[in-house]
Structures are given as C-alpha cells and as structure tokens.
Amino acid sequence: MKFQIQDHFGLDVDDVNGKYFENSPWLCSWLILQRYKNYAYKSFINEAVFFKDIKG
C-alpha cells in the first residue's frame, strides 16, 4: 500500500488575522516575501510518501 500526502507551508488569511501576527515581525516579513509579486516567492511544498506491506 502506498500513502502520499502533500501540504503547503504558506500564509493565508486565517494566519494573518489576530494579535499574534501583528506582534511578530518575522511573520510580517514572511507574508511580504510570499505575496510580493516582484520577489516571485512561492510557498514551501512538503511531500511524504509511505509504503506499507499488508500480508494475510
């Protein structure tokens, strides 16, 4: 059996709402790097593949 999962590691609207974002300069910088078109920055993609043998 093969399991394959993916996730992106980028900021979205839910991440930037709230006090924590406003008080975190590194999150603000990350959002600018991710969203500013002239930087052409893209979010990280995480991928994991697992294999499991099933006998029986």
All heavy atoms as atom14 arrays in JSON, in Angstrom:
{
  "sequence": "MKFQIQDHFGLDVDDVNGKYFENSPWLCSWLILQRYKNYAYKSFINEAVFFKDIKG",
  "atom14_mask": [
    [1, 1, 1, 1, 1, 1, 1, 1, 0, 0, 0, 0, 0, 0],
    [1, 1, 1, 1, 1, 1, 1, 1, 1, 0, 0, 0, 0, 0],
    [1, 1, 1, 1, 1, 1, 1, 1, 1, 1, 1, 0, 0, 0],
    [1, 1, 1, 1, 1, 1, 1, 1, 1, 0, 0, 0, 0, 0],
    [1, 1, 1, 1, 1, 1, 1, 1, 0, 0, 0, 0, 0, 0],
    [1, 1, 1, 1, 1, 1, 1, 1, 1, 0, 0, 0, 0, 0],
    [1, 1, 1, 1, 1, 1, 1, 1, 0, 0, 0, 0, 0, 0],
    [1, 1, 1, 1, 1, 1, 1, 1, 1, 1, 0, 0, 0, 0],
    [1, 1, 1, 1, 1, 1, 1, 1, 1, 1, 1, 0, 0, 0],
    [1, 1, 1, 1, 0, 0, 0, 0, 0, 0, 0, 0, 0, 0],
    [1, 1, 1, 1, 1, 1, 1, 1, 0, 0, 0, 0, 0, 0],
    [1, 1, 1, 1, 1, 1, 1, 1, 0, 0, 0, 0, 0, 0],
    [1, 1, 1, 1, 1, 1, 1, 0, 0, 0, 0, 0, 0, 0],
    [1, 1, 1, 1, 1, 1, 1, 1, 0, 0, 0, 0, 0, 0],
    [1, 1, 1, 1, 1, 1, 1, 1, 0, 0, 0, 0, 0, 0],
    [1, 1, 1, 1, 1, 1, 1, 0, 0, 0, 0, 0, 0, 0],
    [1, 1, 1, 1, 1, 1, 1, 1, 0, 0, 0, 0, 0, 0],
    [1, 1, 1, 1, 0, 0, 0, 0, 0, 0, 0, 0, 0, 0],
    [1, 1, 1, 1, 1, 1, 1, 1, 1, 0, 0, 0, 0, 0],
    [1, 1, 1, 1, 1, 1, 1, 1, 1, 1, 1, 1, 0, 0],
    [1, 1, 1, 1, 1, 1, 1, 1, 1, 1, 1, 0, 0, 0],
    [1, 1, 1, 1, 1, 1, 1, 1, 1, 0, 0, 0, 0, 0],
    [1, 1, 1, 1, 1, 1, 1, 1, 0, 0, 0, 0, 0, 0],
    [1, 1, 1, 1, 1, 1, 0, 0, 0, 0, 0, 0, 0, 0],
    [1, 1, 1, 1, 1, 1, 1, 0, 0, 0, 0, 0, 0, 0],
    [1, 1, 1, 1, 1, 1, 1, 1, 1, 1, 1, 1, 1, 1],
    [1, 1, 1, 1, 1, 1, 1, 1, 0, 0, 0, 0, 0, 0],
    [1, 1, 1, 1, 1, 1, 0, 0, 0, 0, 0, 0, 0, 0],
    [1, 1, 1, 1, 1, 1, 0, 0, 0, 0, 0, 0, 0, 0],
    [1, 1, 1, 1, 1, 1, 1, 1, 1, 1, 1, 1, 1, 1],
    [1, 1, 1, 1, 1, 1, 1, 1, 0, 0, 0, 0, 0, 0],
    [1, 1, 1, 1, 1, 1, 1, 1, 0, 0, 0, 0, 0, 0],
    [1, 1, 1, 1, 1, 1, 1, 1, 0, 0, 0, 0, 0, 0],
    [1, 1, 1, 1, 1, 1, 1, 1, 1, 0, 0, 0, 0, 0],
    [1, 1, 1, 1, 1, 1, 1, 1, 1, 1, 1, 0, 0, 0],
    [1, 1, 1, 1, 1, 1, 1, 1, 1, 1, 1, 1, 0, 0],
    [1, 1, 1, 1, 1, 1, 1, 1, 1, 0, 0, 0, 0, 0],
    [1, 1, 1, 1, 1, 1, 1, 1, 0, 0, 0, 0, 0, 0],
    [1, 1, 1, 1, 1, 1, 1, 1, 1, 1, 1, 1, 0, 0],
    [1, 1, 1, 1, 1, 0, 0, 0, 0, 0, 0, 0, 0, 0],
    [1, 1, 1, 1, 1, 1, 1, 1, 1, 1, 1, 1, 0, 0],
    [1, 1, 1, 1, 1, 1, 1, 1, 1, 0, 0, 0, 0, 0],
    [1, 1, 1, 1, 1, 1, 0, 0, 0, 0, 0, 0, 0, 0],
    [1, 1, 1, 1, 1, 1, 1, 1, 1, 1, 1, 0, 0, 0],
    [1, 1, 1, 1, 1, 1, 1, 1, 0, 0, 0, 0, 0, 0],
    [1, 1, 1, 1, 1, 1, 1, 1, 0, 0, 0, 0, 0, 0],
    [1, 1, 1, 1, 1, 1, 1, 1, 1, 0, 0, 0, 0, 0],
    [1, 1, 1, 1, 1, 0, 0, 0, 0, 0, 0, 0, 0, 0],
    [1, 1, 1, 1, 1, 1, 1, 0, 0, 0, 0, 0, 0, 0],
    [1, 1, 1, 1, 1, 1, 1, 1, 1, 1, 1, 0, 0, 0],
    [1, 1, 1, 1, 1, 1, 1, 1, 1, 1, 1, 0, 0, 0],
    [1, 1, 1, 1, 1, 1, 1, 1, 1, 0, 0, 0, 0, 0],
    [1, 1, 1, 1, 1, 1, 1, 1, 0, 0, 0, 0, 0, 0],
    [1, 1, 1, 1, 1, 1, 1, 1, 0, 0, 0, 0, 0, 0],
    [1, 1, 1, 1, 1, 1, 1, 1, 1, 0, 0, 0, 0, 0],
    [1, 1, 1, 1, 0, 0, 0, 0, 0, 0, 0, 0, 0, 0]
  ],
  "atom14_positions": [
    [[0.84, -1.15, 0.0], [0.0, 0.0, 0.0], [0.9, 1.23, 0.0], [1.93, 1.25, 0.64], [-0.88, -0.03, 1.24], [-2.06, 0.85, 1.17], [-3.1, 0.61, 2.61], [-4.43, -0.23, 1.82], [0.0, 0.0, 0.0], [0.0, 0.0, 0.0], [0.0, 0.0, 0.0], [0.0, 0.0, 0.0], [0.0, 0.0, 0.0], [0.0, 0.0, 0.0]],
    [[0.5, 2.24, -0.71], [1.27, 3.47, -0.8], [0.42, 4.64, -0.31], [-0.72, 4.81, -0.74], [1.69, 3.72, -2.24], [2.42, 5.01, -2.46], [2.74, 5.2, -3.94], [3.35, 6.55, -4.2], [3.59, 6.77, -5.63], [0.0, 0.0, 0.0], [0.0, 0.0, 0.0], [0.0, 0.0, 0.0], [0.0, 0.0, 0.0], [0.0, 0.0, 0.0]],
    [[0.96, 5.43, 0.59], [0.32, 6.65, 1.08], [1.17, 7.83, 0.64], [2.37, 7.86, 0.86], [0.24, 6.65, 2.61], [-0.6, 5.55, 3.17], [-0.01, 4.38, 3.61], [-1.97, 5.69, 3.28], [-0.77, 3.36, 4.14], [-2.74, 4.68, 3.81], [-2.14, 3.51, 4.24], [0.0, 0.0, 0.0], [0.0, 0.0, 0.0], [0.0, 0.0, 0.0]],
    [[0.53, 8.8, 0.03], [1.25, 10.0, -0.41], [0.46, 11.22, 0.07], [-0.73, 11.34, -0.2], [1.37, 10.02, -1.93], [2.15, 11.19, -2.45], [2.41, 11.07, -3.95], [2.05, 10.09, -4.59], [3.03, 12.07, -4.5], [0.0, 0.0, 0.0], [0.0, 0.0, 0.0], [0.0, 0.0, 0.0], [0.0, 0.0, 0.0], [0.0, 0.0, 0.0]],
    [[1.14, 12.11, 0.79], [0.48, 13.31, 1.3], [1.29, 14.55, 0.92], [2.5, 14.48, 0.75], [0.28, 13.25, 2.83], [1.62, 13.04, 3.55], [-0.7, 12.16, 3.21], [1.53, 13.1, 5.05], [0.0, 0.0, 0.0], [0.0, 0.0, 0.0], [0.0, 0.0, 0.0], [0.0, 0.0, 0.0], [0.0, 0.0, 0.0], [0.0, 0.0, 0.0]],
    [[0.59, 15.66, 0.75], [1.24, 16.94, 0.44], [0.62, 18.04, 1.28], [-0.55, 17.97, 1.65], [1.05, 17.3, -1.04], [1.84, 16.48, -1.99], [1.68, 17.01, -3.41], [0.72, 17.71, -3.74], [2.62, 16.68, -4.25], [0.0, 0.0, 0.0], [0.0, 0.0, 0.0], [0.0, 0.0, 0.0], [0.0, 0.0, 0.0], [0.0, 0.0, 0.0]],
    [[1.41, 19.05, 1.54], [0.93, 20.22, 2.25], [1.77, 21.41, 1.81], [2.92, 21.26, 1.43], [1.06, 20.0, 3.76], [0.39, 21.1, 4.57], [-0.48, 21.81, 4.02], [0.73, 21.25, 5.74], [0.0, 0.0, 0.0], [0.0, 0.0, 0.0], [0.0, 0.0, 0.0], [0.0, 0.0, 0.0], [0.0, 0.0, 0.0], [0.0, 0.0, 0.0]],
    [[1.17, 22.59, 1.83], [1.95, 23.79, 1.53], [2.25, 24.5, 2.85], [1.49, 24.4, 3.8], [1.19, 24.72, 0.57], [0.01, 25.38, 1.19], [0.1, 26.6, 1.83], [-1.27, 25.0, 1.3], [-1.09, 26.93, 2.29], [-1.94, 25.98, 1.99], [0.0, 0.0, 0.0], [0.0, 0.0, 0.0], [0.0, 0.0, 0.0], [0.0, 0.0, 0.0]],
    [[3.34, 25.18, 2.85], [3.77, 25.88, 4.07], [3.79, 27.37, 3.76], [4.83, 28.0, 3.66], [5.14, 25.37, 4.5], [5.48, 25.71, 5.91], [4.69, 25.3, 6.95], [6.62, 26.44, 6.19], [5.01, 25.59, 8.26], [6.96, 26.75, 7.5], [6.15, 26.33, 8.52], [0.0, 0.0, 0.0], [0.0, 0.0, 0.0], [0.0, 0.0, 0.0]],
    [[2.6, 27.92, 3.54], [2.48, 29.33, 3.22], [1.46, 29.98, 4.13], [0.72, 29.31, 4.84], [0.0, 0.0, 0.0], [0.0, 0.0, 0.0], [0.0, 0.0, 0.0], [0.0, 0.0, 0.0], [0.0, 0.0, 0.0], [0.0, 0.0, 0.0], [0.0, 0.0, 0.0], [0.0, 0.0, 0.0], [0.0, 0.0, 0.0], [0.0, 0.0, 0.0]],
    [[1.43, 31.28, 4.12], [0.48, 32.02, 4.95], [-0.79, 32.31, 4.17], [-0.73, 32.63, 2.98], [1.1, 33.34, 5.41], [2.31, 33.22, 6.32], [2.91, 34.6, 6.56], [1.94, 32.57, 7.63], [0.0, 0.0, 0.0], [0.0, 0.0, 0.0], [0.0, 0.0, 0.0], [0.0, 0.0, 0.0], [0.0, 0.0, 0.0], [0.0, 0.0, 0.0]],
    [[-1.92, 32.21, 4.83], [-3.18, 32.59, 4.22], [-3.91, 33.57, 5.14], [-3.37, 34.0, 6.15], [-4.03, 31.37, 3.88], [-4.31, 30.48, 5.08], [-4.11, 30.93, 6.23], [-4.74, 29.35, 4.87], [0.0, 0.0, 0.0], [0.0, 0.0, 0.0], [0.0, 0.0, 0.0], [0.0, 0.0, 0.0], [0.0, 0.0, 0.0], [0.0, 0.0, 0.0]],
    [[-5.13, 33.93, 4.8], [-5.87, 34.95, 5.54], [-6.04, 34.59, 7.01], [-5.88, 35.43, 7.89], [-7.25, 35.2, 4.88], [-8.09, 36.15, 5.7], [-7.06, 35.74, 3.48], [0.0, 0.0, 0.0], [0.0, 0.0, 0.0], [0.0, 0.0, 0.0], [0.0, 0.0, 0.0], [0.0, 0.0, 0.0], [0.0, 0.0, 0.0], [0.0, 0.0, 0.0]],
    [[-6.35, 33.34, 7.31], [-6.53, 32.93, 8.71], [-5.25, 33.1, 9.52], [-5.3, 33.37, 10.72], [-6.98, 31.47, 8.8], [-8.41, 31.28, 8.29], [-9.17, 32.27, 8.32], [-8.74, 30.17, 7.86], [0.0, 0.0, 0.0], [0.0, 0.0, 0.0], [0.0, 0.0, 0.0], [0.0, 0.0, 0.0], [0.0, 0.0, 0.0], [0.0, 0.0, 0.0]],
    [[-4.1, 32.94, 8.89], [-2.83, 33.07, 9.6], [-2.51, 34.52, 9.97], [-1.82, 34.77, 10.95], [-1.67, 32.54, 8.75], [-1.79, 31.04, 8.51], [-2.24, 30.33, 9.42], [-1.42, 30.6, 7.42], [0.0, 0.0, 0.0], [0.0, 0.0, 0.0], [0.0, 0.0, 0.0], [0.0, 0.0, 0.0], [0.0, 0.0, 0.0], [0.0, 0.0, 0.0]],
    [[-2.98, 35.46, 9.18], [-2.6, 36.86, 9.42], [-3.62, 37.65, 10.22], [-3.39, 38.8, 10.53], [-2.3, 37.59, 8.08], [-1.15, 36.96, 7.37], [-3.52, 37.66, 7.2], [0.0, 0.0, 0.0], [0.0, 0.0, 0.0], [0.0, 0.0, 0.0], [0.0, 0.0, 0.0], [0.0, 0.0, 0.0], [0.0, 0.0, 0.0], [0.0, 0.0, 0.0]],
    [[-4.73, 37.04, 10.56], [-5.73, 37.7, 11.41], [-5.4, 37.46, 12.87], [-5.15, 36.35, 13.28], [-7.13, 37.18, 11.1], [-7.66, 37.71, 9.8], [-7.28, 38.78, 9.36], [-8.53, 36.95, 9.18], [0.0, 0.0, 0.0], [0.0, 0.0, 0.0], [0.0, 0.0, 0.0], [0.0, 0.0, 0.0], [0.0, 0.0, 0.0], [0.0, 0.0, 0.0]],
    [[-5.38, 38.51, 13.65], [-5.17, 38.35, 15.08], [-3.93, 39.07, 15.58], [-3.1, 39.55, 14.82], [0.0, 0.0, 0.0], [0.0, 0.0, 0.0], [0.0, 0.0, 0.0], [0.0, 0.0, 0.0], [0.0, 0.0, 0.0], [0.0, 0.0, 0.0], [0.0, 0.0, 0.0], [0.0, 0.0, 0.0], [0.0, 0.0, 0.0], [0.0, 0.0, 0.0]],
    [[-3.81, 39.14, 16.88], [-2.72, 39.87, 17.54], [-1.36, 39.21, 17.33], [-0.35, 39.89, 17.26], [-3.0, 39.98, 19.04], [-4.18, 40.84, 19.38], [-3.77, 42.28, 19.36], [-4.94, 43.15, 19.8], [-4.75, 44.52, 19.51], [0.0, 0.0, 0.0], [0.0, 0.0, 0.0], [0.0, 0.0, 0.0], [0.0, 0.0, 0.0], [0.0, 0.0, 0.0]],
    [[-1.33, 37.88, 17.28], [-0.04, 37.2, 17.17], [0.7, 37.65, 15.9], [1.89, 37.92, 15.93], [-0.22, 35.68, 17.16], [1.09, 34.94, 17.15], [1.89, 34.89, 18.3], [1.55, 34.32, 16.01], [3.1, 34.24, 18.3], [2.76, 33.66, 16.01], [3.52, 33.62, 17.15], [4.73, 32.97, 17.13], [0.0, 0.0, 0.0], [0.0, 0.0, 0.0]],
    [[-0.01, 37.76, 14.81], [0.62, 38.19, 13.55], [1.13, 39.62, 13.66], [2.24, 39.93, 13.23], [-0.37, 38.07, 12.4], [0.19, 38.54, 11.09], [1.03, 37.73, 10.35], [-0.11, 39.79, 10.6], [1.57, 38.17, 9.15], [0.41, 40.24, 9.41], [1.26, 39.42, 8.68], [0.0, 0.0, 0.0], [0.0, 0.0, 0.0], [0.0, 0.0, 0.0]],
    [[0.32, 40.5, 14.24], [0.7, 41.9, 14.35], [1.94, 42.1, 15.21], [2.69, 43.05, 15.01], [-0.46, 42.71, 14.92], [-1.66, 42.76, 14.0], [-2.86, 43.39, 14.66], [-2.74, 43.86, 15.81], [-3.93, 43.41, 14.04], [0.0, 0.0, 0.0], [0.0, 0.0, 0.0], [0.0, 0.0, 0.0], [0.0, 0.0, 0.0], [0.0, 0.0, 0.0]],
    [[2.16, 41.21, 16.17], [3.3, 41.33, 17.08], [4.49, 40.48, 16.67], [5.43, 40.33, 17.44], [2.87, 40.96, 18.5], [1.84, 41.93, 19.04], [1.88, 43.11, 18.75], [0.91, 41.43, 19.82], [0.0, 0.0, 0.0], [0.0, 0.0, 0.0], [0.0, 0.0, 0.0], [0.0, 0.0, 0.0], [0.0, 0.0, 0.0], [0.0, 0.0, 0.0]],
    [[4.45, 39.92, 15.47], [5.54, 39.04, 15.01], [6.15, 39.59, 13.72], [5.64, 39.34, 12.63], [5.0, 37.63, 14.75], [4.47, 37.08, 15.91], [0.0, 0.0, 0.0], [0.0, 0.0, 0.0], [0.0, 0.0, 0.0], [0.0, 0.0, 0.0], [0.0, 0.0, 0.0], [0.0, 0.0, 0.0], [0.0, 0.0, 0.0], [0.0, 0.0, 0.0]],
    [[7.25, 40.33, 13.83], [7.86, 40.92, 12.64], [8.28, 39.86, 11.61], [8.2, 40.1, 10.41], [9.08, 41.66, 13.17], [8.86, 41.82, 14.63], [7.93, 40.74, 15.06], [0.0, 0.0, 0.0], [0.0, 0.0, 0.0], [0.0, 0.0, 0.0], [0.0, 0.0, 0.0], [0.0, 0.0, 0.0], [0.0, 0.0, 0.0], [0.0, 0.0, 0.0]],
    [[8.72, 38.7, 12.09], [9.16, 37.67, 11.13], [7.98, 37.13, 10.32], [8.14, 36.8, 9.14], [9.92, 36.55, 11.83], [9.12, 35.75, 12.81], [8.9, 36.02, 14.12], [8.42, 34.54, 12.53], [8.1, 35.06, 14.68], [7.79, 34.12, 13.72], [8.26, 33.75, 11.39], [7.01, 32.98, 13.8], [7.48, 32.61, 11.48], [6.88, 32.23, 12.66]],
    [[6.77, 37.07, 10.91], [5.59, 36.64, 10.14], [5.22, 37.69, 9.1], [4.85, 37.35, 7.98], [4.41, 36.38, 11.07], [4.28, 34.99, 11.66], [3.07, 34.91, 12.59], [4.21, 33.92, 10.62], [0.0, 0.0, 0.0], [0.0, 0.0, 0.0], [0.0, 0.0, 0.0], [0.0, 0.0, 0.0], [0.0, 0.0, 0.0], [0.0, 0.0, 0.0]],
    [[5.33, 38.95, 9.47], [5.05, 40.03, 8.51], [6.03, 39.96, 7.33], [5.64, 40.08, 6.18], [5.15, 41.39, 9.19], [3.91, 41.66, 10.45], [0.0, 0.0, 0.0], [0.0, 0.0, 0.0], [0.0, 0.0, 0.0], [0.0, 0.0, 0.0], [0.0, 0.0, 0.0], [0.0, 0.0, 0.0], [0.0, 0.0, 0.0], [0.0, 0.0, 0.0]],
    [[7.3, 39.73, 7.64], [8.31, 39.61, 6.58], [8.03, 38.42, 5.68], [8.17, 38.49, 4.46], [9.7, 39.46, 7.19], [10.03, 40.58, 7.96], [0.0, 0.0, 0.0], [0.0, 0.0, 0.0], [0.0, 0.0, 0.0], [0.0, 0.0, 0.0], [0.0, 0.0, 0.0], [0.0, 0.0, 0.0], [0.0, 0.0, 0.0], [0.0, 0.0, 0.0]],
    [[7.63, 37.32, 6.29], [7.32, 36.11, 5.53], [6.15, 36.37, 4.57], [6.18, 35.96, 3.41], [7.01, 34.99, 6.5], [6.77, 33.64, 5.89], [6.94, 33.27, 4.58], [6.31, 32.48, 6.56], [6.63, 31.96, 4.41], [6.23, 31.44, 5.62], [5.97, 32.21, 7.87], [5.81, 30.17, 5.94], [5.56, 30.93, 8.19], [5.48, 29.94, 7.24]],
    [[5.11, 37.05, 5.07], [3.97, 37.36, 4.22], [4.38, 38.23, 3.04], [3.96, 38.0, 1.91], [2.88, 38.05, 5.03], [1.62, 38.4, 4.24], [0.85, 37.15, 3.87], [0.74, 39.35, 5.02], [0.0, 0.0, 0.0], [0.0, 0.0, 0.0], [0.0, 0.0, 0.0], [0.0, 0.0, 0.0], [0.0, 0.0, 0.0], [0.0, 0.0, 0.0]],
    [[5.23, 39.23, 3.28], [5.69, 40.1, 2.2], [6.48, 39.29, 1.18], [6.27, 39.41, -0.04], [6.54, 41.26, 2.76], [5.63, 42.21, 3.55], [7.26, 42.0, 1.64], [6.37, 43.22, 4.37], [0.0, 0.0, 0.0], [0.0, 0.0, 0.0], [0.0, 0.0, 0.0], [0.0, 0.0, 0.0], [0.0, 0.0, 0.0], [0.0, 0.0, 0.0]],
    [[7.39, 38.44, 1.64], [8.16, 37.61, 0.71], [7.26, 36.69, -0.1], [7.5, 36.45, -1.28], [9.18, 36.76, 1.48], [10.4, 37.48, 2.01], [11.19, 36.55, 2.91], [11.25, 37.99, 0.87], [0.0, 0.0, 0.0], [0.0, 0.0, 0.0], [0.0, 0.0, 0.0], [0.0, 0.0, 0.0], [0.0, 0.0, 0.0], [0.0, 0.0, 0.0]],
    [[6.23, 36.18, 0.54], [5.34, 35.23, -0.13], [4.41, 35.92, -1.13], [4.11, 35.35, -2.18], [4.51, 34.49, 0.91], [3.59, 33.46, 0.31], [2.78, 32.73, 1.35], [3.17, 32.64, 2.49], [1.66, 32.19, 0.95], [0.0, 0.0, 0.0], [0.0, 0.0, 0.0], [0.0, 0.0, 0.0], [0.0, 0.0, 0.0], [0.0, 0.0, 0.0]],
    [[3.95, 37.11, -0.83], [2.9, 37.74, -1.64], [3.38, 38.82, -2.62], [2.68, 39.14, -3.56], [1.85, 38.36, -0.73], [1.19, 37.38, 0.2], [0.35, 36.41, -0.54], [-0.24, 35.43, 0.38], [-1.08, 34.52, 0.01], [-1.46, 34.43, -1.23], [-1.56, 33.67, 0.89], [0.0, 0.0, 0.0], [0.0, 0.0, 0.0], [0.0, 0.0, 0.0]],
    [[4.57, 39.38, -2.4], [5.04, 40.48, -3.25], [5.45, 39.93, -4.61], [6.36, 39.12, -4.72], [6.2, 41.19, -2.56], [6.65, 42.45, -3.26], [5.76, 43.48, -3.51], [7.96, 42.61, -3.64], [6.17, 44.64, -4.13], [8.39, 43.76, -4.28], [7.49, 44.77, -4.52], [7.9, 45.91, -5.14], [0.0, 0.0, 0.0], [0.0, 0.0, 0.0]],
    [[4.76, 40.35, -5.64], [4.94, 39.77, -6.98], [6.35, 39.95, -7.53], [6.84, 39.1, -8.26], [3.92, 40.37, -7.94], [2.51, 39.96, -7.61], [1.54, 40.52, -8.62], [0.17, 40.44, -8.14], [-0.76, 39.62, -8.26], [0.0, 0.0, 0.0], [0.0, 0.0, 0.0], [0.0, 0.0, 0.0], [0.0, 0.0, 0.0], [0.0, 0.0, 0.0]],
    [[7.03, 41.02, -7.21], [8.37, 41.25, -7.75], [9.4, 40.28, -7.19], [10.46, 40.09, -7.79], [8.83, 42.68, -7.49], [8.05, 43.67, -8.33], [7.47, 43.31, -9.36], [8.0, 44.91, -7.91], [0.0, 0.0, 0.0], [0.0, 0.0, 0.0], [0.0, 0.0, 0.0], [0.0, 0.0, 0.0], [0.0, 0.0, 0.0], [0.0, 0.0, 0.0]],
    [[9.13, 39.67, -6.04], [10.04, 38.66, -5.48], [9.8, 37.28, -6.07], [10.66, 36.41, -5.99], [9.9, 38.58, -3.96], [10.44, 39.76, -3.21], [9.9, 40.12, -1.99], [11.48, 40.53, -3.72], [10.39, 41.2, -1.29], [11.96, 41.62, -3.03], [11.42, 41.95, -1.81], [11.89, 43.03, -1.12], [0.0, 0.0, 0.0], [0.0, 0.0, 0.0]],
    [[8.62, 37.04, -6.62], [8.24, 35.74, -7.2], [8.45, 34.6, -6.22], [8.85, 33.51, -6.59], [9.01, 35.49, -8.5], [0.0, 0.0, 0.0], [0.0, 0.0, 0.0], [0.0, 0.0, 0.0], [0.0, 0.0, 0.0], [0.0, 0.0, 0.0], [0.0, 0.0, 0.0], [0.0, 0.0, 0.0], [0.0, 0.0, 0.0], [0.0, 0.0, 0.0]],
    [[8.18, 34.87, -4.96], [8.36, 33.87, -3.91], [7.18, 32.92, -3.9], [6.06, 33.31, -4.13], [8.47, 34.57, -2.56], [8.82, 33.67, -1.41], [10.13, 33.3, -1.17], [7.84, 33.18, -0.57], [10.46, 32.49, -0.1], [8.16, 32.38, 0.5], [9.47, 32.03, 0.72], [9.79, 31.23, 1.77], [0.0, 0.0, 0.0], [0.0, 0.0, 0.0]],
    [[7.44, 31.64, -3.67], [6.38, 30.65, -3.61], [6.43, 29.94, -2.26], [7.48, 29.82, -1.65], [6.55, 29.64, -4.73], [6.56, 30.3, -6.1], [6.13, 29.33, -7.14], [6.19, 29.85, -8.54], [5.94, 31.13, -8.88], [0.0, 0.0, 0.0], [0.0, 0.0, 0.0], [0.0, 0.0, 0.0], [0.0, 0.0, 0.0], [0.0, 0.0, 0.0]],
    [[5.28, 29.46, -1.82], [5.24, 28.75, -0.53], [5.97, 27.41, -0.64], [6.15, 26.86, -1.72], [3.79, 28.54, -0.1], [3.11, 27.8, -1.09], [0.0, 0.0, 0.0], [0.0, 0.0, 0.0], [0.0, 0.0, 0.0], [0.0, 0.0, 0.0], [0.0, 0.0, 0.0], [0.0, 0.0, 0.0], [0.0, 0.0, 0.0], [0.0, 0.0, 0.0]],
    [[6.41, 26.92, 0.5], [7.08, 25.63, 0.54], [6.07, 24.52, 0.3], [4.93, 24.59, 0.76], [7.72, 25.39, 1.92], [8.79, 26.37, 2.27], [8.52, 27.44, 3.1], [10.07, 26.22, 1.77], [9.5, 28.35, 3.43], [11.06, 27.13, 2.09], [10.78, 28.2, 2.92], [0.0, 0.0, 0.0], [0.0, 0.0, 0.0], [0.0, 0.0, 0.0]],
    [[6.49, 23.48, -0.38], [5.65, 22.29, -0.57], [6.31, 21.14, 0.17], [7.49, 20.84, -0.04], [5.5, 21.93, -2.06], [4.88, 23.08, -2.84], [4.71, 20.65, -2.22], [3.44, 23.37, -2.49], [0.0, 0.0, 0.0], [0.0, 0.0, 0.0], [0.0, 0.0, 0.0], [0.0, 0.0, 0.0], [0.0, 0.0, 0.0], [0.0, 0.0, 0.0]],
    [[5.56, 20.51, 1.06], [6.03, 19.33, 1.77], [5.34, 18.11, 1.19], [4.13, 18.13, 0.96], [5.69, 19.41, 3.27], [6.37, 20.58, 3.92], [7.54, 20.83, 3.68], [5.64, 21.29, 4.75], [0.0, 0.0, 0.0], [0.0, 0.0, 0.0], [0.0, 0.0, 0.0], [0.0, 0.0, 0.0], [0.0, 0.0, 0.0], [0.0, 0.0, 0.0]],
    [[6.12, 17.08, 0.94], [5.55, 15.85, 0.41], [6.15, 14.67, 1.16], [7.35, 14.64, 1.41], [5.82, 15.72, -1.08], [5.21, 14.48, -1.69], [5.33, 14.44, -3.2], [4.67, 15.28, -3.86], [6.08, 13.61, -3.69], [0.0, 0.0, 0.0], [0.0, 0.0, 0.0], [0.0, 0.0, 0.0], [0.0, 0.0, 0.0], [0.0, 0.0, 0.0]],
    [[5.3, 13.71, 1.49], [5.77, 12.49, 2.16], [5.11, 11.3, 1.49], [3.94, 11.33, 1.13], [5.42, 12.53, 3.64], [0.0, 0.0, 0.0], [0.0, 0.0, 0.0], [0.0, 0.0, 0.0], [0.0, 0.0, 0.0], [0.0, 0.0, 0.0], [0.0, 0.0, 0.0], [0.0, 0.0, 0.0], [0.0, 0.0, 0.0], [0.0, 0.0, 0.0]],
    [[5.9, 10.25, 1.3], [5.4, 9.02, 0.7], [5.76, 7.88, 1.65], [6.9, 7.76, 2.07], [6.01, 8.78, -0.68], [5.49, 7.48, -1.28], [5.72, 9.94, -1.62], [0.0, 0.0, 0.0], [0.0, 0.0, 0.0], [0.0, 0.0, 0.0], [0.0, 0.0, 0.0], [0.0, 0.0, 0.0], [0.0, 0.0, 0.0], [0.0, 0.0, 0.0]],
    [[4.77, 7.07, 1.97], [4.96, 5.93, 2.86], [4.49, 4.67, 2.16], [3.5, 4.67, 1.45], [4.15, 6.1, 4.15], [4.45, 7.35, 4.9], [3.7, 8.49, 4.72], [5.5, 7.4, 5.81], [3.96, 9.66, 5.41], [5.77, 8.56, 6.51], [5.0, 9.68, 6.3], [0.0, 0.0, 0.0], [0.0, 0.0, 0.0], [0.0, 0.0, 0.0]],
    [[5.21, 3.59, 2.39], [4.82, 2.28, 1.86], [4.59, 1.33, 3.03], [5.35, 1.32, 3.99], [5.92, 1.71, 0.95], [6.13, 2.53, -0.3], [7.1, 3.51, -0.33], [5.36, 2.3, -1.41], [7.29, 4.27, -1.47], [5.56, 3.05, -2.57], [6.53, 4.02, -2.59], [0.0, 0.0, 0.0], [0.0, 0.0, 0.0], [0.0, 0.0, 0.0]],
    [[3.54, 0.54, 2.94], [3.22, -0.43, 3.99], [2.83, -1.75, 3.34], [1.92, -1.79, 2.51], [2.07, 0.09, 4.87], [1.63, -0.84, 5.95], [2.7, -0.99, 6.99], [2.2, -1.88, 8.11], [3.25, -2.3, 8.99], [0.0, 0.0, 0.0], [0.0, 0.0, 0.0], [0.0, 0.0, 0.0], [0.0, 0.0, 0.0], [0.0, 0.0, 0.0]],
    [[3.55, -2.81, 3.68], [3.22, -4.15, 3.2], [2.08, -4.72, 4.03], [2.08, -4.63, 5.25], [4.42, -5.08, 3.28], [5.53, -4.68, 2.29], [5.17, -4.11, 1.23], [6.69, -4.95, 2.59], [0.0, 0.0, 0.0], [0.0, 0.0, 0.0], [0.0, 0.0, 0.0], [0.0, 0.0, 0.0], [0.0, 0.0, 0.0], [0.0, 0.0, 0.0]],
    [[1.12, -5.29, 3.35], [0.0, -5.94, 4.03], [0.03, -7.41, 3.67], [0.04, -7.77, 2.5], [-1.34, -5.32, 3.62], [-1.36, -3.84, 4.01], [-2.51, -6.07, 4.24], [-2.59, -3.1, 3.56], [0.0, 0.0, 0.0], [0.0, 0.0, 0.0], [0.0, 0.0, 0.0], [0.0, 0.0, 0.0], [0.0, 0.0, 0.0], [0.0, 0.0, 0.0]],
    [[0.09, -8.25, 4.68], [0.14, -9.7, 4.47], [-1.09, -10.34, 5.12], [-1.55, -9.88, 6.15], [1.4, -10.29, 5.06], [2.66, -9.74, 4.44], [3.89, -10.32, 5.09], [5.13, -9.66, 4.49], [6.35, -10.06, 5.12], [0.0, 0.0, 0.0], [0.0, 0.0, 0.0], [0.0, 0.0, 0.0], [0.0, 0.0, 0.0], [0.0, 0.0, 0.0]],
    [[-1.54, -11.4, 4.55], [-2.65, -12.07, 5.22], [-3.46, -12.82, 4.33], [-4.06, -13.38, 3.71], [0.0, 0.0, 0.0], [0.0, 0.0, 0.0], [0.0, 0.0, 0.0], [0.0, 0.0, 0.0], [0.0, 0.0, 0.0], [0.0, 0.0, 0.0], [0.0, 0.0, 0.0], [0.0, 0.0, 0.0], [0.0, 0.0, 0.0], [0.0, 0.0, 0.0]]
  ]
}
